[in-house]
Amino acid sequence: MEVERQLQEAVMAELDLSEEISDEELLARIDRVLVRQSKQRFLSVGQRAACRKRIFDSFRRLDILQELVEDPSITEIMVNGTEAVFLEREGKVRCWNRRFSSAEKLEDVIQQIVSKVNRTVNTSSPIVDARLEDGSRVHVVLPPVAPDGPILTIRKFPGDPVTMEKLLEWGSLTGEAARFLQRLVEARYNLFVSGGTGSGKTTFLNALSQFIPGTERVITIEDSAELQLRGIANLVRLEARNANLEGENEVSIRDLIRASLRMRPDRILVGEVRGPEALDMLQAMNTGHDGSLSTGHGNSPKDMISRLETMVLMGGDLPVSAVRGQIISALDVMVHLGRMRDGSRKVLEITEVREDEEGRISWNPLYSYQREKGRLEQVGELCSRQKLEAAGLSDI
């Protein structure tokens, strides 16, 4: 690392910081420095190639994080200031043996990331969500909120979207449950995917979207565009925008849901509901946009419903009975995901949202994960079959 730092300083000495140069010219200057230095330091061809890439990454990419971003086996990168970098591989978290040379260098990388998606983060606005070019989710917290230095968390997504076939191969659910969900999506049931942090909600939503007929017009609405829908020609992707430094020009999820209703959507996919936009999502589902999908954080379907009630109340002054009526009318089926102790993600429950005799929300469990058997098994039958019959899919 010390040799790389000295070589980087040698390259810097050759650069005119007021001059804009191409990647090819930068690589050429790095090569010239390496040729000179290799004679003094006896660098092998392999060492020179590694230094060349790392120095280039430090100037134009994500510095030491670039190799982690390019490693498909790594699913999460956690930078705790300049003191430590942790990574997750195969569900296991471990400390990495490299770290940033300074807080300034880490902040440069952060600014490079957020500027590419038109976001701003500074001491006045020290928290931001962003994404990398490959769709990986980025979360940043800067001092003074983070007193030990800039905190950077990157949740990586695979270059190619995870399909339902891949989830079956991983044992996340059974073929029977996958076929059941396919029929629900094709019949335009409104589905809601819940689960804790890191349980795979976005990945599962992507997999469900492959069952949407390619002839439909689909609008996706997200805080940071992460969904990777394939096979849908008439696709509109919308992304929220934070307020500027003056606190103006914000475009919220609520604004986007309302705008989407004027775009003639067949289905609306809301990446995740976290606040008052839950009210707009439910109203969209209740106004002729059947087959819509969304996700949210919850420890169980019951907890998720309670959170939805709270979020809807944040968006409007409504009686609780009216809120529950909206939820019952809008949501047909909930799919709950969980992360197991071995790091694997599995479907733990598929349940139908129902209304009991007293007008309260009740649940009709359809599939449940049997821990003693280690598999998802059917435990009930779907009650509401009108949409299946209308779509000619009443054979399940």
C-alpha positions in Angstrom: 0.0 0.0 0.0 2.9 2.4 0.7 4.4 1.6 -2.7 1.0 2.3 -4.4 0.7 5.6 -2.5 4.1 6.7 -3.6 3.4 5.7 -7.2 0.1 7.6 -7.1 1.9 10.7 -5.9 4.3 10.3 -8.8 1.4 10.2 -11.2 -0.1 13.3 -9.5 3.1 15.1 -10.0 2.7 14.6 -13.8 -0.9 15.8 -14.0 -2.1 19.3 -14.6 -5.2 19.4 -12.4 -6.7 22.2 -14.5 -6.4 19.9 -17.6 -9.1 17.5 -18.6 -7.6 14.2 -19.9 -9.2 11.0 -21.2 -9.0 7.6 -19.5 -6.5 6.5 -22.2 -4.2 9.5 -21.6 -4.4 8.9 -17.8 -3.5 5.2 -18.3 -0.6 6.3 -20.5 0.8 8.6 -17.9 0.4 5.9 -15.2 2.3 3.5 -17.5 5.2 6.0 -17.9 5.5 6.3 -14.1 5.4 2.6 -13.6 8.1 2.0 -16.2 10.4 4.4 -14.4 9.6 3.2 -11.0 9.8 -0.5 -11.8 13.4 -0.2 -12.6 14.1 1.2 -9.1 11.7 -1.1 -7.2 12.0 -4.2 -9.3 8.3 -4.6 -9.8 7.2 -7.7 -11.6 4.8 -7.7 -14.6 2.0 -8.8 -12.3 2.7 -6.2 -9.7 2.8 -3.5 -12.3 -0.6 -4.6 -13.7 -2.1 -4.6 -10.3 -0.7 -1.2 -9.4 -1.8 0.2 -12.8 -5.4 -0.8 -12.1 -5.5 0.3 -8.5 -4.0 3.7 -9.3 -6.5 4.2 -12.2 -9.3 3.2 -9.8 -8.2 5.8 -7.3 -8.4 8.5 -9.9 -11.5 7.6 -11.9 -13.4 4.9 -10.1 -14.1 3.9 -6.5 -10.5 3.6 -5.3 -10.0 0.5 -3.1 -13.7 -0.4 -3.3 -13.6 -0.9 -7.1 -12.4 -4.5 -6.8 -15.1 -5.3 -4.2 -17.8 -3.8 -6.5 -16.5 -6.0 -9.4 -16.5 -9.1 -7.2 -19.8 -10.9 -7.9 -19.5 -13.0 -4.7 -19.8 -9.9 -2.5 -23.3 -8.8 -1.6 -22.6 -5.9 0.8 -19.8 -3.4 1.4 -19.7 -1.5 4.7 -17.1 1.3 5.1 -16.8 2.5 8.7 -14.8 5.7 8.2 -11.1 5.1 7.5 -10.8 2.6 10.3 -12.3 -0.5 8.8 -14.1 -1.9 5.7 -16.4 -4.9 6.1 -17.8 -7.1 3.4 -20.5 -9.8 3.2 -19.9 -12.9 1.1 -22.2 -15.9 1.2 -24.1 -14.4 4.1 -21.0 -14.1 6.3 -19.5 -10.7 7.3 -15.8 -10.2 7.7 -13.3 -7.4 8.0 -11.3 -6.6 4.8 -7.5 -6.1 5.0 -7.5 -2.8 3.2 -8.8 0.7 4.1 -8.9 4.2 2.8 -5.7 6.3 3.2 -7.6 9.3 4.5 -11.1 10.7 5.2 -10.6 13.1 2.3 -10.1 10.2 -0.2 -13.2 8.5 1.2 -15.3 11.7 0.9 -14.0 12.1 -2.7 -15.3 8.6 -3.6 -18.7 9.4 -1.9 -19.1 12.7 -3.8 -18.2 10.9 -7.0 -21.0 8.4 -6.4 -23.8 10.8 -5.4 -23.0 13.4 -8.1 -23.6 10.8 -10.8 -27.3 10.4 -9.7 -27.8 14.1 -9.1 -27.8 13.8 -5.3 -26.1 16.1 -2.8 -24.5 15.2 0.5 -22.6 17.6 2.8 -22.4 18.7 6.5 -25.7 20.5 6.1 -27.4 17.5 4.6 -25.3 14.6 5.8 -27.5 11.6 4.9 -28.4 10.5 1.4 -29.5 7.5 -0.6 -27.9 6.9 -4.0 -27.0 4.1 -6.4 -24.1 2.9 -8.5 -24.3 2.6 -12.3 -25.1 -1.1 -12.0 -28.1 -0.4 -9.7 -26.4 -1.2 -6.4 -27.9 0.6 -3.5 -25.8 3.2 -1.7 -26.4 4.9 1.7 -24.1 7.6 3.0 -23.8 9.3 6.4 -21.3 12.1 6.9 -19.9 13.9 10.0 -21.0 15.5 12.2 -23.8 12.9 12.3 -21.2 10.2 12.0 -18.4 11.4 14.5 -16.0 8.7 13.5 -15.8 9.6 9.9 -17.9 9.1 6.7 -20.0 5.9 6.7 -20.7 4.3 3.3 -22.8 1.2 2.8 -23.3 -0.5 -0.6 -25.9 -3.1 -1.1 -25.0 -4.9 -4.3 -27.3 -6.4 -6.8 -26.4 -8.9 -9.5 -25.6 -7.6 -12.9 -28.4 -9.9 -14.3 -31.7 -9.8 -12.4 -32.3 -12.9 -10.2 -35.1 -14.9 -11.8 -37.6 -17.1 -10.2 -35.7 -20.1 -11.6 -32.6 -18.9 -9.7 -34.6 -18.6 -6.5 -35.9 -22.1 -6.9 -32.4 -23.3 -7.4 -31.3 -21.6 -4.2 -34.3 -23.2 -2.3 -35.9 -19.8 -1.5 -39.3 -21.4 -2.3 -40.8 -24.4 -3.9 -41.9 -24.9 -7.5 -45.5 -25.3 -6.4 -45.4 -21.9 -4.5 -43.7 -20.3 -7.5 -46.4 -21.5 -9.9 -49.1 -20.3 -7.5 -47.5 -16.8 -7.4 -47.2 -16.8 -11.1 -51.0 -17.4 -11.5 -51.7 -14.6 -9.0 -49.5 -12.1 -10.9 -51.0 -13.1 -14.3 -54.6 -12.8 -12.8 -53.7 -9.3 -11.6 -53.8 -9.8 -7.8 -52.3 -7.0 -5.8 -49.2 -8.5 -4.0 -47.2 -7.0 -1.2 -43.8 -8.3 -0.3 -42.7 -7.8 3.3 -39.5 -8.8 5.2 -36.7 -7.4 7.4 -33.6 -5.6 6.2 -31.6 -7.8 3.8 -34.3 -10.4 3.4 -34.3 -10.0 -0.4 -37.5 -8.0 -1.0 -36.3 -6.1 -4.0 -34.8 -9.2 -5.5 -38.0 -11.1 -5.0 -40.1 -8.2 -6.5 -37.8 -8.4 -9.6 -38.4 -12.1 -9.9 -42.2 -11.7 -9.6 -42.1 -9.0 -12.3 -41.0 -11.6 -14.9 -44.6 -13.0 -14.7 -46.1 -9.7 -15.9 -47.3 -10.0 -19.5 -44.9 -8.2 -21.8 -47.9 -6.4 -23.5 -48.8 -4.4 -20.4 -47.7 -0.8 -19.6 -45.8 -0.9 -16.3 -44.6 2.1 -14.2 -42.0 1.6 -11.5 -41.6 4.2 -8.7 -38.6 4.1 -6.4 -36.6 6.3 -4.1 -33.5 5.1 -6.0 -34.0 3.2 -9.2 -33.0 -0.4 -8.4 -35.6 -2.6 -10.1 -34.4 -4.3 -13.3 -37.5 -5.4 -15.1 -36.9 -7.3 -18.3 -39.2 -8.3 -21.2 -41.6 -5.3 -20.8 -41.4 -3.0 -23.8 -43.9 -0.4 -22.4 -41.9 0.3 -19.2 -41.7 3.7 -17.5 -39.2 4.1 -14.6 -39.6 7.0 -12.2 -37.2 8.0 -9.4 -37.7 10.4 -6.5 -35.6 13.5 -6.1 -34.4 15.0 -2.9 -34.7 18.7 -2.2 -31.8 21.0 -3.2 -29.7 23.0 -0.8 -32.5 25.6 -0.5 -35.0 22.9 0.5 -36.8 23.2 -2.8 -37.6 21.1 -5.9 -38.2 17.9 -4.1 -40.1 15.2 -6.0 -41.4 12.6 -3.5 -42.7 9.1 -4.0 -46.2 10.5 -3.3 -45.8 13.0 -6.2 -44.7 10.2 -8.5 -47.6 7.9 -7.6 -50.0 10.7 -8.3 -48.3 11.5 -11.6 -48.3 7.9 -12.6 -52.1 7.7 -12.5 -52.1 10.1 -15.5 -49.8 7.9 -17.5 -52.3 5.2 -18.3 -50.6 2.4 -16.3 -51.8 -1.2 -16.4 -49.7 -1.9 -13.3 -47.8 0.2 -10.8 -44.7 -1.1 -8.9 -43.7 0.9 -5.9 -40.2 -0.3 -4.9 -40.7 0.3 -1.2 -43.2 2.2 1.0 -41.7 3.9 4.0 -44.1 6.7 4.9 -47.3 8.6 3.9 -47.0 7.4 0.2 -48.6 4.2 1.5 -52.0 6.0 1.3 -51.4 6.9 -2.4 -50.3 3.4 -3.2 -53.4 1.9 -1.6 -55.7 4.4 -3.4 -54.0 3.5 -6.7 -54.6 -0.2 -6.1 -58.2 0.6 -5.3 -58.8 2.7 -8.4 -58.5 0.2 -11.2 -54.8 -0.6 -11.2 -55.0 -4.3 -10.3 -51.9 -6.4 -10.4 -49.8 -3.7 -8.6 -46.8 -4.8 -6.5 -44.9 -3.2 -3.7 -42.6 -4.0 -0.7 -42.1 -2.8 2.9 -40.2 -3.5 6.0 -42.0 -5.8 8.5 -41.2 -8.7 10.9 -44.4 -10.6 9.8 -47.5 -10.0 7.7 -49.4 -8.9 10.8 -46.6 -6.4 11.7 -46.5 -5.1 8.2 -50.2 -4.4 8.2 -49.8 -2.4 11.4 -46.9 -0.5 9.8 -49.1 0.2 6.8 -51.8 1.6 9.0 -49.4 3.9 10.7 -47.9 5.1 7.4 -51.4 5.7 5.9 -52.3 7.8 9.0 -49.1 9.8 8.4 -50.5 10.6 4.9 -54.0 11.6 5.9 -56.4 12.3 8.7 -58.6 9.2 8.4 -60.5 7.0 10.9 -58.7 3.8 11.6 -61.7 1.8 10.3 -61.4 3.6 7.0 -57.7 2.9 6.8 -58.3 -0.8 7.4 -61.0 -0.8 4.8 -58.5 0.6 2.3 -56.0 -2.1 3.1 -58.5 -4.9 2.9 -59.8 -3.6 -0.5 -56.3 -3.0 -1.9 -54.1 -5.9 -0.8 -55.0 -9.4 -1.9 -51.9 -11.5 -0.9 -48.8 -10.8 1.2 -45.5 -12.7 0.7 -43.2 -12.6 3.7 -39.5 -13.2 3.4 -36.8 -13.9 6.0 -33.1 -14.3 6.3 -32.0 -17.5 7.9 -29.1 -18.0 10.3 -26.9 -19.5 7.5 -27.4 -16.3 5.4 -29.9 -17.7 3.0 -33.2 -15.9 2.1 -36.4 -17.8 2.0 -40.1 -17.3 1.6 -41.5 -17.8 5.1 -45.2 -17.2 4.5 -47.7 -16.5 1.8 -51.0 -15.3 3.2 -54.3 -13.9 1.9 -55.6 -10.6 3.3 -59.2 -11.0 4.4 -62.0 -9.3 6.4 -63.6 -10.9 9.3 -67.2 -10.7 10.4 -66.6 -7.6 12.4 -64.8 -5.7 9.6 -61.3 -6.2 10.9 -58.3 -7.4 9.0 -57.7 -11.2 9.2 -55.4 -13.6 7.4 -55.8 -16.8 5.5 -52.4 -18.6 5.5 -51.8 -20.3 2.2 -48.1 -21.4 2.4 -45.9 -21.6 5.5 -42.3 -22.4 6.0 -41.9 -25.6 8.1 -38.6 -25.2 9.9 -38.5 -28.9 11.0 -38.8 -29.9 7.4 -36.8 -27.0 6.0 -39.3 -26.2 3.2 -42.3 -24.1 2.3 -45.6 -26.1 2.4 -49.2 -25.4 1.5 -51.4 -24.9 4.5 -54.6 -23.4 3.1 -56.6 -22.6 0.0 -57.2 -19.2 -1.6 -60.6 -17.9 -0.8 -60.9 -14.9 -3.2 -60.9 -16.5 -6.7 -62.8 -13.9 -8.7 -59.7 -12.6 -10.4 -58.5 -16.1 -11.3 -61.8 -16.9 -12.8 -61.9 -13.7 -14.8 -58.4 -14.5 -16.2 -59.4 -18.1 -16.9 -56.8 -19.4 -14.4 -59.1 -21.0 -11.8 -57.3 -24.3 -12.0 -55.1 -23.6 -8.9 
